[in-house]
Amino acid sequence: MERESKSQQDNFSDNEVIKDPSLRYMAIGLGLIILIMGYLTLYVDDINSFFSDKKEDVVTVIDDNNSDVLLENSNMTDEEVRGSLIKFIEAFYNDQRKGYFDPPSYFSPITRTYYNYHNLTYSRLKEVHAKRKADFKNYDLNWIVSSLDYDRINNELIASYWAKVSYIQASRNVEVSADIKFELAINEEGKIISLREAEMQNLIVSALGSYSDSTSSDEAEYSQVLAVPEKVAEPSSTEPIESANSEARYEGKLYDLANVEMAPEFQGGQTALGKFLGSRLRYPAGARQNKIQGKVYIGFIVEKNGSLTDFRVVRGIGGGCDEEAIRVLRSSPVWRPGMANGKPVRTSYVLPITFQPGN
């Protein structure tokens, strides 16, 4: 019987090879897993949501009807907003002082206003800025932090501040200084959408170059001003000095040199003006004794007939220097008047005269 069993086993092993079906099932299972993972990777953004029946509400990131949700500074205190503005403005001007001007860093894609140019793209913004920079040499801007004021209007911050600005304008060969109030608008993304000059005061535009002459041992310098502001610094004296013709200020429209075709001029030009002042001015004894020196700015009007009227001290130094400067200018011969549209016009003028003892 053992021989028969052994004989059957030998026959079975010779004729058939038994295959294990578990390997086949394992291969099919792995294939299905790979297919499922591939599908989930390619077509499902959130795998957890695929296995969950819970549906979440869709959150609207930008709502045109309620853009205030994007206004991050709405949750900030006034002090925090002010501090952020100070850092932003200081960084903006610091970069410009270093010669860095990259519009995307500070400006929105379309800038509504930039120094009174409207709706500028990045490329146009850079072009306008480059032209201004090319014409403004030695540009110096110091903004007054204490003057910073701001308001929130919808999703914008409207900031304003005063700055002392000075530069040399190459195209006109003049030196310009003024106090300028800037208005800066920033959107919800923290980008500038508007930067403009809202107001200007104490504007002085002086020609480059000076003229000197001497009277005895004294030395004086004279430089002619080519433009006059509508708003100037307060006179040093409480009452303006009366003009030779008090009614002249009412005789027609008053122009400044920015609005005339030809500026008023002393007969004979600037050289003749320097000689005239040098021959007439006397350094006041009181100013000499008290060592008072500096530049006196005298404003006046050149009338249509070339006469000078409405003298006033724009900025004085006292010690009798202000009165001496006006005394000499009152004795001036007639000038060539300013011209606009081919006709003589009344034109504002400011003349700075430097009083300095000779060596």
Secondary structure, DSSP 8 states (H G I E B T S, - for coil): -HHHHHHHHHHHHHH-----THHHHHHHHHHHHHHHHHHHHHH-S-HHHHT---------S--TT-GGGG-GGGGS-HHHHHHHHHHHHHHHHHHHHTT---HHHHB-SSEEEETTEEEE-HHHHHHHHHHHHHHEEEEEEEE-GGG-EEEEETTEEEEEEEEEEEEEETTTTEEEEEEEEEEEEE-TTS-EEEEEEEEEEEEEEEES--EEEEETTEEEEE--EEE--SS----SSSS----S-TTGGGSS-EE-GGG-SB--EETTHHHHHHHHHHHH----HHHHHTT--EEEEEEEEE-TTS-EEEEEEEE---TTHHHHHHHHHHT---EE-EEETTEEEEEEEEEEEEEE---
